[in-house]
C-alpha cells in the first residue's frame, strides 16, 4: 500500500454519500507498499463508527482486471476465507472513480502484519494459503500472469544497464538467472489462480492465527506451487534477505501440507520455483527503486534483499 494520488476530504465525503457508511470522521494515507494509493477511513457509521480502506488503482493495475479481482475476493469470502470484499454502493457498484483513478471502498479487517514471524505464525500462513488454494479449485475465472517468466525478461530489458546503478554486475547476474530459468521452469506442474504476493504485510495476524489475507492485485493463473515458493521466500528470511530461518520455512511448508499438500514433482521443482519468486521481486523492486516519483508517499524496498534470497535458493 502507498499514496501516489492525493484525495481531499471533500472528495472522500462525496464518495461516502454513495454508501450506507456514515459520514467521514477521519482519513489518513497508508505509506506501506508500492502498488496503489490507499487511505484508512473512519466514518460515523454503526453504533461505534466504522472503518474502511479506500484504494485508488495506479498504473500497474489495469482497470479491466478489477472485475476479476472483485469476483475472486467475493468467491473466497463466500467460501469462508478471511478476505476483504470490495463494498457495493447503493446502486450495486463496486468500482468507483475518485480523483481521476479507478477506486473502491474495501472492508477493513483487524489484525497486524508481523515483521519477525514465529513458527506458529508461519504454520498459520501456510495453512491459510492452502485453504485459499482449496477454495480456488471451484473458481472458474482466469487471469494471465503478467509478472511471469516472460514478464521478467521484459522488465529486465526495461531496466537495462540501470540495474548496475543498484549494484555493480547486477544486470549480468539477472541475465544468468533468466537463462537458467528458461531451461528449468517447471511449467508442466498444476496451474491454478494464485495470490502471487503473500508477504507478511499481506497477512493480518491476530496472535498466532490469520485474521486476514489482503492485496490480491497480482493474483493470476500460474503454477500453483509457485505461490508456496513466493510465500516461503517472503517469510523465511530477515528483512534484508540474510539469515535464512529454517524454522519458519519448515513451518510454512508444514502448514501448507496439513491443509492441501505438495506432490513429489512440486517438491522436486521447489528450488526453481523459489528462484523464480526471488527474481520476480528483485526485478519489480529494482524498477520501483529506479522509477518511484520523488514526491510519492511510498516506502521503496531494497531489490538486493531478493538477490540475497536468490543466492540462498541457487545454492540448494
C-alpha positions as CSV (number, residue, x, y, z in Angstrom):
1,X,0.0,0.0,0.0
2,X,1.1,3.6,-0.6
3,X,-0.1,7.0,-1.7
4,X,0.6,8.3,-5.1
5,X,-2.7,10.2,-5.7
6,X,-3.9,12.6,-3.0
7,X,-7.6,12.7,-2.3
8,X,-9.2,15.6,-0.5
9,X,-11.6,15.2,2.5
10,X,-14.3,16.7,0.3
11,X,-13.8,14.1,-2.4
12,X,-14.0,11.3,0.2
13,X,-17.2,12.8,1.7
14,X,-18.8,12.8,-1.7
15,X,-17.8,9.2,-2.3
16,X,-19.2,8.1,1.1
17,X,-22.6,9.5,0.1
18,X,-22.9,6.6,-2.3
19,X,-22.8,4.1,0.6
20,X,-24.6,3.4,3.8
21,X,-21.4,4.0,5.6
22,X,-22.0,7.2,7.6
23,X,-20.1,10.5,7.2
24,X,-16.3,10.9,7.2
25,X,-14.7,11.4,10.6
26,X,-11.0,10.9,9.7
27,X,-8.8,9.8,6.9
28,X,-5.0,9.2,6.6
29,X,-2.8,7.8,3.8
30,X,-1.1,4.5,4.2
31,X,2.6,4.6,3.2
32,X,3.4,0.9,3.2
33,X,3.7,-1.0,-0.2
34,X,4.3,0.3,-3.7
35,X,1.3,-0.5,-5.9
36,X,-1.8,1.6,-5.3
37,X,-2.9,4.7,-3.3
38,X,-4.5,3.6,0.0
39,X,-6.3,5.5,2.7
40,X,-7.6,4.4,6.1
41,X,-11.0,6.0,6.5
42,X,-13.2,6.2,9.7
43,X,-16.8,7.1,9.5
44,X,-19.8,7.7,11.8
45,X,-21.5,4.5,10.5
46,X,-22.8,2.0,13.0
47,X,-23.1,2.4,16.7
48,X,-19.4,2.8,17.3
49,X,-18.3,4.1,14.0
50,X,-17.0,2.2,11.0
51,X,-13.6,1.8,9.3
52,X,-12.8,1.1,5.7
53,X,-9.9,1.1,3.2
54,X,-10.1,3.4,0.2
55,X,-7.9,2.1,-2.7
56,X,-7.1,4.1,-5.8
57,X,-5.6,1.9,-8.5
58,X,-2.5,3.3,-10.1
59,X,-0.7,2.5,-13.4
60,X,0.4,-1.1,-12.6
61,X,-3.1,-2.3,-12.0
62,X,-5.2,-2.5,-15.2
63,X,-8.8,-1.3,-14.6
64,X,-10.0,-4.1,-16.9
65,X,-8.7,-6.6,-14.4
66,X,-10.6,-5.3,-11.5
67,X,-13.8,-7.3,-12.1
68,X,-11.6,-10.4,-11.9
69,X,-10.1,-9.3,-8.5
70,X,-13.5,-8.4,-7.1
71,X,-15.0,-11.7,-8.2
72,X,-12.0,-13.5,-6.7
73,X,-12.5,-11.8,-3.3
74,X,-16.2,-12.5,-3.3
75,X,-15.6,-16.2,-4.1
76,X,-13.1,-16.6,-1.3
77,X,-15.2,-14.7,1.2
78,X,-18.2,-16.9,0.2
79,X,-16.0,-19.9,1.0
80,X,-15.1,-18.7,4.5
81,X,-11.7,-17.2,3.8
82,X,-10.8,-14.0,5.8
83,X,-10.5,-11.6,2.8
84,X,-11.9,-8.1,2.4
85,X,-14.6,-7.6,-0.1
86,X,-14.9,-4.6,-2.3
87,X,-18.1,-3.0,-1.0
88,X,-21.0,-2.3,-3.3
89,X,-22.6,1.2,-3.2
90,X,-26.3,1.8,-3.0
91,X,-26.5,1.2,-6.8
92,X,-24.7,-2.2,-6.5
93,X,-21.4,-0.9,-8.0
94,X,-18.0,-1.9,-6.6
95,X,-15.8,0.2,-8.9
96,X,-15.8,3.9,-8.5
97,X,-13.9,6.9,-9.9
98,X,-12.0,9.0,-7.3
99,X,-9.6,11.8,-8.2
100,X,-9.5,10.5,-11.8
101,X,-8.5,7.0,-10.7
102,X,-10.4,3.7,-10.6
103,X,-11.2,3.1,-7.0
104,X,-13.2,1.1,-4.5
105,X,-14.1,1.1,-0.8
106,X,-12.9,-2.1,0.9
107,X,-13.9,-3.8,4.1
108,X,-11.4,-3.2,6.9
109,X,-10.1,-6.4,8.6
110,X,-8.5,-6.2,12.1
111,X,-5.0,-7.7,12.6
112,X,-1.4,-6.8,12.4
113,X,1.4,-7.6,9.9
114,X,4.3,-9.2,11.7
115,X,7.9,-8.3,10.7
116,X,9.5,-11.2,12.5
117,X,7.1,-14.1,12.5
118,X,7.3,-17.1,14.9
119,X,6.9,-20.7,13.7
120,X,3.2,-20.8,14.8
121,X,2.5,-17.8,12.6
122,X,4.4,-19.3,9.7
123,X,2.4,-22.5,10.1
124,X,-0.9,-20.5,10.1
125,X,0.2,-18.6,7.0
126,X,1.0,-21.8,5.1
127,X,-2.3,-23.3,6.2
128,X,-4.2,-20.2,5.1
129,X,-2.5,-20.3,1.7
130,X,-3.5,-24.0,1.4
131,X,-7.2,-23.2,2.4
132,X,-7.2,-20.5,-0.3
133,X,-5.9,-22.9,-2.9
134,X,-8.6,-25.4,-1.9
135,X,-11.3,-22.8,-2.2
136,X,-10.0,-21.6,-5.6
137,X,-10.4,-25.1,-7.1
138,X,-14.0,-24.1,-7.9
139,X,-13.1,-20.6,-9.1
140,X,-13.6,-20.6,-12.9
141,X,-12.1,-17.2,-14.0
142,X,-8.5,-16.9,-15.2
143,X,-6.0,-14.1,-15.5
144,X,-2.6,-14.4,-17.2
145,X,0.5,-13.8,-15.1
146,X,1.9,-10.6,-16.4
147,X,4.8,-11.0,-13.9
148,X,5.8,-14.4,-15.0
149,X,8.9,-15.6,-16.8
150,X,8.2,-13.7,-20.0
151,X,7.5,-10.6,-17.9
152,X,10.8,-10.9,-16.0
153,X,12.6,-10.8,-19.4
154,X,10.7,-7.7,-20.4
155,X,11.3,-6.0,-17.1
156,X,15.0,-6.8,-17.1
157,X,15.2,-5.3,-20.6
158,X,13.4,-2.1,-19.5
159,X,15.7,-1.7,-16.5
160,X,18.7,-2.3,-18.8
161,X,22.1,-1.0,-17.7
162,X,20.4,1.0,-14.9
163,X,20.5,-2.3,-12.9
164,X,24.2,-1.7,-12.3
165,X,23.3,1.6,-10.6
166,X,21.8,-0.5,-7.8
167,X,24.7,-2.9,-7.6
168,X,27.7,-3.4,-9.9
169,X,27.2,-6.5,-12.0
170,X,23.5,-6.9,-11.2
171,X,22.5,-6.8,-14.8
172,X,24.7,-9.7,-15.7
173,X,23.6,-11.7,-12.7
174,X,20.0,-11.2,-13.7
175,X,20.7,-12.4,-17.2
176,X,22.4,-15.5,-15.9
177,X,19.3,-16.3,-13.8
178,X,16.9,-15.7,-16.6
179,X,18.8,-18.1,-18.9
180,X,18.8,-20.7,-16.2
181,X,15.0,-20.3,-15.5
182,X,14.3,-20.6,-19.2
183,X,15.7,-24.1,-19.1
184,X,14.5,-25.1,-15.7
185,X,11.0,-23.6,-15.3
186,X,8.5,-26.4,-14.4
187,X,5.6,-25.2,-16.5
188,X,4.1,-28.8,-16.6
189,X,3.1,-28.6,-12.9
190,X,-0.6,-28.0,-12.0
191,X,-1.8,-24.4,-12.6
192,X,-4.4,-22.5,-10.7
193,X,-5.3,-19.0,-9.6
194,X,-2.7,-17.9,-7.0
195,X,-2.2,-14.9,-4.7
196,X,1.4,-14.4,-6.0
197,X,2.3,-11.8,-3.4
198,X,1.6,-13.3,0.1
199,X,4.2,-11.4,2.0
200,X,3.9,-10.9,5.8
201,X,2.5,-7.4,5.2
202,X,-0.4,-9.0,3.2
203,X,-1.3,-11.3,6.1
204,X,-3.1,-9.8,9.1
205,X,-2.3,-11.9,12.2
206,X,-4.3,-12.0,15.4
207,X,-1.9,-13.6,17.8
208,X,-0.8,-16.8,16.1
209,X,-3.9,-17.0,13.9
210,X,-4.5,-15.5,10.5
211,X,-7.2,-12.7,10.7
212,X,-7.0,-11.6,7.1
213,X,-5.4,-12.1,3.7
214,X,-5.2,-8.9,1.7
215,X,-3.8,-7.3,-1.5
216,X,-4.8,-9.7,-4.2
217,X,-3.9,-7.4,-7.1
218,X,-1.2,-9.7,-8.5
219,X,-3.5,-12.7,-8.4
220,X,-3.2,-14.7,-11.6
221,X,-3.2,-18.1,-13.2
222,X,0.2,-19.7,-12.6
223,X,2.0,-22.8,-11.4
224,X,0.2,-23.3,-8.2
225,X,3.2,-24.4,-6.2
226,X,4.9,-21.1,-7.2
227,X,2.6,-19.4,-4.7
228,X,4.1,-21.6,-1.9
229,X,7.6,-20.6,-3.1
230,X,6.7,-16.9,-3.1
231,X,5.4,-17.2,0.5
232,X,8.4,-19.2,1.6
233,X,10.9,-16.7,0.2
234,X,8.9,-13.7,1.6
235,X,8.6,-15.1,5.2
236,X,11.7,-17.2,5.8
237,X,14.5,-14.6,5.9
238,X,15.4,-11.4,7.7
239,X,14.1,-8.3,6.0
240,X,17.3,-7.6,4.2
241,X,17.4,-11.1,2.7
242,X,20.1,-12.5,5.0
243,X,19.7,-15.0,7.8
244,X,17.5,-17.8,6.4
245,X,15.2,-19.0,9.2
246,X,14.6,-22.8,8.6
247,X,12.1,-23.0,11.4
248,X,9.9,-20.5,9.6
249,X,10.4,-22.1,6.1
250,X,9.6,-25.5,7.5
251,X,6.5,-24.2,9.4
252,X,5.1,-22.7,6.2
253,X,5.5,-26.0,4.3
254,X,4.1,-28.0,7.2
255,X,1.1,-25.7,7.4
256,X,0.5,-26.0,3.7
257,X,0.9,-29.8,3.8
258,X,-1.6,-30.1,6.6
259,X,-4.4,-28.4,4.6
260,X,-3.5,-29.1,0.9
261,X,-0.1,-30.7,0.3
262,X,2.6,-30.7,-2.3
263,X,3.2,-33.5,-4.8
264,X,6.6,-35.1,-5.2
265,X,7.0,-33.3,-8.5
266,X,6.2,-29.9,-6.9
267,X,8.7,-30.6,-4.1
268,X,11.4,-31.5,-6.7
269,X,10.7,-28.3,-8.5
270,X,10.7,-26.1,-5.4
271,X,14.2,-24.7,-5.8
272,X,13.5,-23.5,-9.3
273,X,10.1,-22.0,-8.2
274,X,11.8,-20.2,-5.4
275,X,14.5,-18.8,-7.6
276,X,11.7,-17.5,-9.9
277,X,10.0,-15.9,-7.0
278,X,13.2,-14.2,-5.9
279,X,13.9,-12.9,-9.4
280,X,10.4,-11.6,-9.9
281,X,10.6,-9.4,-6.7
282,X,14.2,-8.4,-7.4
283,X,13.1,-7.0,-10.7
284,X,9.9,-5.3,-9.7
285,X,11.7,-3.7,-6.7
286,X,14.6,-2.6,-9.0
287,X,12.1,-1.0,-11.4
288,X,10.4,0.8,-8.5
289,X,13.8,1.8,-7.0
290,X,14.8,3.4,-10.2
291,X,11.4,5.0,-11.1
292,X,9.5,5.9,-8.0
293,X,8.5,9.6,-8.1
294,X,10.3,11.8,-5.7
295,X,7.1,13.2,-4.2
296,X,5.3,9.9,-3.7
297,X,4.3,9.0,-0.2
298,X,5.8,5.5,-0.5
299,X,8.5,3.4,1.1
300,X,10.9,2.0,-1.5
301,X,12.0,-1.6,-0.9
302,X,15.6,-2.9,-1.4
303,X,16.0,-5.0,-4.5
304,X,19.1,-6.6,-3.2
305,X,17.2,-8.3,-0.3
306,X,15.9,-10.6,-3.0
307,X,19.2,-11.1,-4.6
308,X,20.4,-12.5,-1.3
309,X,17.4,-14.8,-1.1
310,X,18.1,-15.9,-4.7
311,X,21.7,-16.8,-3.8
312,X,20.3,-19.0,-1.0
313,X,18.0,-20.9,-3.2
314,X,20.5,-21.2,-6.0
315,X,22.9,-22.9,-3.6
316,X,20.4,-25.7,-2.8
